[in-house]
Structure formats: structure tokens, C-alpha cells
Amino acid sequence: MLPPLTLWSASGHPGGLRQNLVMLLTTAVATGLLGWWTGDRAQWISYGFGLYAIGTWIQTLRYTDPPMYRLIWGTREVWFAVIGFGSLAIITYAFGFWAAPYAIRSYSISPARVGTLIGIPGAVASALGVIAGGRLSDAWKQRDPRGRVFVGMLSAAASAPLLIAMFLASNFRIYALISPLVYFAANLWPGSAIATYQDLVLPRMYGTAGATYLVGGTMIGLALGPYLSGKIATVTGSLQTGVFSLLVAPVAVLTFLWLLSRTISQAESSKIARAQAAGEIV
């Protein structure tokens, strides 16, 4: 899946090389223009490289395993999940990236003290958030087929006001007290997200469904979250403004996860029939 091996991979399928070259050209032009416009060429070259590799993977999956392609990238619910949970990752990664630097710059706190009072409690709270979110996801799913999706929506709705309160704190003590709460709320969703993807596919496809979760979390959350908030901070001259720009993410989360919640039950119940229609032998 790594260029230029992607061209060899695509050439093994009818019309695959032509489609792959069009994808390569489109990605190169789009990310090249973004690099020129922002001046951050390394960011967008790297991002374009990743997009193209993922696009080639999806293209190859379409030819080599049609049932898996049908249940994953050929299903709109998965796209809703990729965007919705990926936008949640923006909050998680960008907040984790900027929490310590903001405290150092705004409250004149030493890095060692920030590591002790923000880093350690944050790590513990994050782990507890993942565990609690996973347990809540399982319990809610038993009562409602949309339960796992609701946990993701809860994470976005809970973390946003806490993040605002934290970055408006008048002193470091309040900032440090709120920080673990944000870490906890912003990490409720990963277990729920992975299980949601797996609920939409057959057991043999769980590994690829997990990789799809990583695609959304990495390409939307990790690759864009810290960068975009940092870029806005640089342009505006305010790190607080850059952090508050993250509040666009919960809107995307709630929108796409709500769309997912409307049809996820139907998608789950029809997955075997749709896989068989694509050639799966069950």
C-alpha cells in the first residue's frame, strides 16, 4: 500500500491503474494547493501521502474482498462512524497536545510541575475514561441498539463545556482541577467506537474494521486536530483561540453520530444478507 508499490498493486485489476493514477493526481493537487496556501508543505505532503495510501488500500479491498468492502467502505454507516468518531479524536488528541503548553505559557508554571499536576492525573483519568466508556457502551447497547453511538455523543457533549471552563480558568489551581475531568470525558469513546465498527461487519472482518477505526482516528483526529488548532493559534496570536477552535469538532461529532444512530440497527441486521449478495459464503 506504500507508493510506488501502489501502482503495481492497482495494475493487477481491470482499470485499476487508471483509477489509481486519477486518485494520485487528485490527492497531489489538493494537498499541494493546501501546502502552498498555508505554507506548511511538510504537513500536507505527509497528509497527501497517507490519503493516497489509504485510498489504494480501499481500492484493492474492493477487488480482493468484495464482501468486506461492501460491509465497510461500501456502507454509509461506516462513513458516518469514520467522520463522527474521527472528529471525537480531534478533541482527544488536540486537547492532550495543548493542555501542558497552555498551562506553561498562561500561568508561568514549570514543565516539571505541569507534568506532575496535569500529565499524571490526565493519564490516570484517560485510562479510567476508556474503561468506563467501554462498560457503559456494553450496558447501553443491551438496552438500545444505538447505545454505543450514544456513548460517543455523550463524550463530545460532556467534554466541550469542561474544556471551555478549563481554558477560561482564572488560575492554575482551577485549571489543574478541571483537567482530569476533560481527560476522562474526552476518552469515553474509543472502546465504543471500535465495537461499533465490529457490530457492522462479520467476525472474520474484525481486524479490518479495527484498522478502519484507526484510519478515522489518525487521519482526522491525530493528523488534523493538533495541527489545525495550532495553526489557528499562530494566525490569531492566541493559543486559547486555537484551543477553542476545537469546539467545531463536537458539532461534527453530534451531527454524524446522530445520522449513524438513525440507521445503525438496520445496518447491523442486514449485514449477513448484504455480505452474501457481494459473494460471501456464510
C-alpha positions as CSV (number, residue, x, y, z in Angstrom):
1,M,0.0,0.0,0.0
2,L,3.0,2.3,0.0
3,P,3.9,4.4,-3.1
4,P,5.2,3.5,-5.6
5,L,4.2,-0.1,-4.9
6,T,0.6,1.1,-5.0
7,L,0.8,1.4,-8.8
8,W,1.9,-2.2,-9.1
9,S,-0.9,-3.3,-6.7
10,A,-3.5,-1.3,-8.7
11,S,-2.3,-2.6,-12.1
12,G,-3.4,-6.1,-11.2
13,H,-7.1,-5.3,-11.5
14,P,-9.1,-4.2,-14.6
15,G,-9.0,-0.5,-14.9
16,G,-7.3,-0.3,-11.5
17,L,-4.2,1.5,-12.6
18,R,-6.1,4.3,-14.4
19,Q,-8.3,4.8,-11.3
20,N,-5.3,4.8,-9.1
21,L,-3.4,7.4,-11.2
22,V,-6.5,9.7,-11.1
23,M,-6.6,9.3,-7.3
24,L,-2.9,10.1,-7.1
25,L,-3.2,13.2,-9.2
26,T,-6.3,14.5,-7.4
27,T,-4.7,14.0,-4.0
28,A,-1.4,15.5,-5.1
29,V,-3.1,18.6,-6.5
30,A,-5.4,19.1,-3.5
31,T,-2.8,18.7,-0.8
32,G,-0.2,20.6,-2.9
33,L,-2.6,23.6,-3.0
34,L,-3.2,23.4,0.7
35,G,0.6,23.3,1.3
36,W,1.1,26.3,-0.9
37,W,-1.8,28.2,0.7
38,T,-0.8,27.5,4.3
39,G,3.0,27.4,3.8
40,D,3.1,24.1,5.7
41,R,4.3,21.9,2.9
42,A,5.6,19.1,5.1
43,Q,2.2,18.7,6.8
44,W,0.2,18.5,3.6
45,I,2.7,16.4,1.7
46,S,2.7,13.8,4.6
47,Y,-1.1,14.0,4.7
48,G,-1.5,13.5,1.0
49,F,0.9,10.5,1.2
50,G,-1.3,9.0,3.8
51,L,-4.6,9.7,2.0
52,Y,-3.3,8.2,-1.2
53,A,-2.1,5.0,0.6
54,I,-5.4,4.6,2.3
55,G,-7.3,5.2,-1.0
56,T,-5.2,2.5,-2.6
57,W,-6.0,0.1,0.3
58,I,-9.7,0.7,-0.2
59,Q,-9.4,0.3,-3.9
60,T,-7.6,-3.0,-3.5
61,L,-10.1,-4.3,-0.9
62,R,-12.9,-3.6,-3.4
63,Y,-11.3,-6.1,-5.9
64,T,-9.8,-8.7,-3.5
65,D,-12.6,-9.0,-1.0
66,P,-15.9,-7.6,-2.3
67,P,-18.0,-8.7,0.8
68,M,-15.6,-6.9,3.2
69,Y,-15.6,-3.9,1.0
70,R,-19.4,-3.9,0.9
71,L,-19.8,-4.0,4.6
72,I,-17.1,-1.5,5.4
73,W,-16.4,1.2,2.7
74,G,-19.5,0.4,0.8
75,T,-21.7,1.1,3.8
76,R,-22.7,4.7,4.6
77,E,-23.0,4.0,8.3
78,V,-19.2,3.2,8.4
79,W,-18.5,6.6,6.7
80,F,-20.7,8.3,9.3
81,A,-18.7,6.5,12.0
82,V,-15.3,7.4,10.5
83,I,-16.2,11.1,10.4
84,G,-18.1,11.1,13.7
85,F,-15.6,9.2,15.8
86,G,-12.7,10.7,13.9
87,S,-13.9,14.2,14.9
88,L,-14.0,12.9,18.5
89,A,-10.4,12.1,18.1
90,I,-9.7,15.7,17.2
91,I,-10.8,16.7,20.7
92,T,-8.8,13.9,22.4
93,Y,-5.6,14.4,20.6
94,A,-5.6,18.2,20.3
95,F,-6.6,18.7,23.9
96,G,-3.9,16.3,25.1
97,F,-1.3,18.1,22.9
98,W,-2.1,21.6,24.1
99,A,-3.1,21.2,27.8
100,A,0.5,21.3,29.1
101,P,1.9,24.1,26.8
102,Y,-1.1,26.3,27.6
103,A,-0.5,26.0,31.4
104,I,3.2,26.7,31.0
105,R,2.6,29.8,28.9
106,S,-0.5,31.2,30.6
107,Y,0.2,30.5,34.3
108,S,4.1,30.6,34.2
109,I,4.2,27.1,35.6
110,S,7.4,25.0,35.2
111,P,7.3,22.0,32.9
112,A,8.1,19.6,35.8
113,R,5.1,20.9,37.8
114,V,2.8,20.7,34.8
115,G,3.9,17.1,34.2
116,T,3.1,16.2,37.8
117,L,-0.2,18.1,38.1
118,I,-1.5,17.7,34.6
119,G,0.2,14.8,33.0
120,I,0.0,12.1,35.7
121,P,-3.7,12.8,36.7
122,G,-4.5,13.1,33.0
123,A,-3.0,9.7,32.2
124,V,-5.0,8.1,35.0
125,A,-8.2,9.9,34.1
126,S,-7.8,8.9,30.4
127,A,-7.4,5.2,31.3
128,L,-10.4,5.3,33.6
129,G,-12.4,7.1,30.8
130,V,-11.7,4.4,28.3
131,I,-12.6,1.7,30.8
132,A,-15.8,3.4,32.0
133,G,-16.8,4.2,28.4
134,G,-16.4,0.6,27.4
135,R,-18.5,-0.7,30.3
136,L,-21.2,1.9,29.6
137,S,-21.2,1.1,25.9
138,D,-21.9,-2.6,26.6
139,A,-24.6,-1.8,29.1
140,W,-26.3,0.8,26.9
141,K,-26.1,-1.5,23.9
142,Q,-28.1,-4.2,25.7
143,R,-30.9,-1.7,26.3
144,D,-30.8,0.1,23.0
145,P,-29.1,-0.8,19.6
146,R,-27.9,2.8,19.4
147,G,-26.2,2.6,22.8
148,R,-22.6,2.6,21.6
149,V,-23.2,5.6,19.4
150,F,-24.8,7.4,22.3
151,V,-21.6,7.0,24.3
152,G,-19.7,8.8,21.6
153,M,-22.2,11.6,21.6
154,L,-22.1,11.8,25.4
155,S,-18.3,12.1,25.2
156,A,-18.5,15.1,22.9
157,A,-21.3,16.8,24.8
158,A,-19.5,16.3,28.2
159,S,-16.0,17.3,27.1
160,A,-16.9,20.6,25.3
161,P,-18.2,22.6,28.3
162,L,-15.5,21.2,30.5
163,L,-12.8,22.3,28.0
164,I,-14.3,25.8,27.9
165,A,-14.3,26.0,31.7
166,M,-10.7,24.7,31.9
167,F,-9.2,27.2,29.4
168,L,-11.1,30.1,30.9
169,A,-9.8,29.3,34.4
170,S,-8.5,32.3,36.3
171,N,-5.7,30.4,37.9
172,F,-3.7,27.2,37.6
173,R,-5.3,25.5,40.5
174,I,-8.7,25.6,38.9
175,Y,-7.1,24.6,35.6
176,A,-5.5,21.6,37.1
177,L,-8.6,20.5,38.9
178,I,-10.8,20.5,35.8
179,S,-8.1,18.9,33.6
180,P,-8.7,15.3,34.7
181,L,-12.4,15.7,34.1
182,V,-11.7,16.7,30.5
183,Y,-9.3,13.8,30.0
184,F,-11.9,11.5,31.4
185,A,-14.8,12.8,29.2
186,A,-12.7,13.0,26.1
187,N,-11.7,9.4,26.4
188,L,-15.0,7.7,27.0
189,W,-15.4,6.8,23.3
190,P,-12.6,4.6,21.9
191,G,-14.0,1.2,23.1
192,S,-17.4,2.2,22.0
193,A,-16.1,3.2,18.6
194,I,-14.2,0.0,17.9
195,A,-17.2,-2.1,19.0
196,T,-19.5,-0.1,16.7
197,Y,-17.3,-0.9,13.7
198,Q,-17.2,-4.5,14.6
199,D,-21.0,-4.6,15.1
200,L,-21.4,-3.6,11.4
201,V,-19.2,-6.5,10.0
202,L,-18.8,-10.2,10.1
203,P,-16.4,-11.8,12.7
204,R,-13.7,-12.5,10.1
205,M,-13.7,-8.8,9.3
206,Y,-13.0,-7.5,12.8
207,G,-9.3,-6.8,12.2
208,T,-10.0,-4.7,9.1
209,A,-12.8,-3.0,11.0
210,G,-10.3,-2.1,13.7
211,A,-7.9,-0.7,11.0
212,T,-10.8,1.4,9.7
213,Y,-11.2,2.8,13.2
214,L,-7.5,3.7,13.2
215,V,-7.9,5.4,9.8
216,G,-10.5,7.8,11.2
217,G,-8.7,8.4,14.4
218,T,-5.4,9.0,12.8
219,M,-6.2,10.9,9.6
220,I,-8.9,13.1,11.1
221,G,-8.0,13.3,14.8
222,L,-4.3,13.0,15.1
223,A,-3.2,14.4,11.7
224,L,-5.6,17.4,11.8
225,G,-6.5,18.2,15.4
226,P,-3.3,19.4,16.9
227,Y,-2.2,21.0,13.5
228,L,-5.3,23.0,12.8
229,S,-5.7,24.3,16.4
230,G,-2.0,25.2,16.4
231,K,-2.4,26.9,13.0
232,I,-5.3,29.0,14.2
233,A,-3.4,29.9,17.4
234,T,-0.4,31.1,15.2
235,V,-2.6,33.1,12.9
236,T,-4.6,34.7,15.7
237,G,-1.7,35.0,18.2
238,S,-3.8,33.3,20.8
239,L,-3.4,29.7,21.9
240,Q,-6.7,30.0,23.7
241,T,-8.4,30.8,20.4
242,G,-6.7,27.9,18.8
243,V,-8.0,25.5,21.5
244,F,-11.5,27.0,21.4
245,S,-11.5,26.3,17.6
246,L,-11.7,22.6,18.6
247,L,-15.3,23.3,19.6
248,V,-16.3,22.9,15.9
249,A,-15.5,19.2,16.4
250,P,-18.3,18.4,18.8
251,V,-20.8,19.8,16.2
252,A,-19.5,17.4,13.6
253,V,-19.5,14.5,16.1
254,L,-23.1,15.1,17.2
255,T,-24.2,15.5,13.6
256,F,-22.6,12.4,12.1
257,L,-23.2,10.1,15.1
258,W,-26.9,11.2,15.1
259,L,-27.1,10.2,11.4
260,L,-25.4,6.9,12.3
261,S,-27.8,6.3,15.2
262,R,-30.8,6.6,12.8
263,T,-29.9,3.6,10.7
264,I,-27.3,1.5,12.6
265,S,-29.8,-1.0,13.8
266,Q,-30.9,-1.7,10.2
267,A,-27.3,-1.9,9.0
268,E,-26.4,-4.5,11.7
269,S,-29.4,-6.7,11.0
270,S,-28.8,-6.7,7.2
271,K,-25.0,-7.3,7.2
272,I,-25.2,-11.0,6.5
273,A,-27.6,-10.6,3.6
274,R,-25.5,-7.7,2.2
275,A,-22.3,-9.8,2.5
276,Q,-23.9,-12.8,0.8
277,A,-25.1,-10.5,-2.0
278,A,-21.5,-9.5,-2.5
279,G,-20.3,-13.1,-2.7
280,E,-19.8,-14.1,1.0
281,I,-20.3,-17.8,1.8
282,V,-21.8,-17.9,5.3
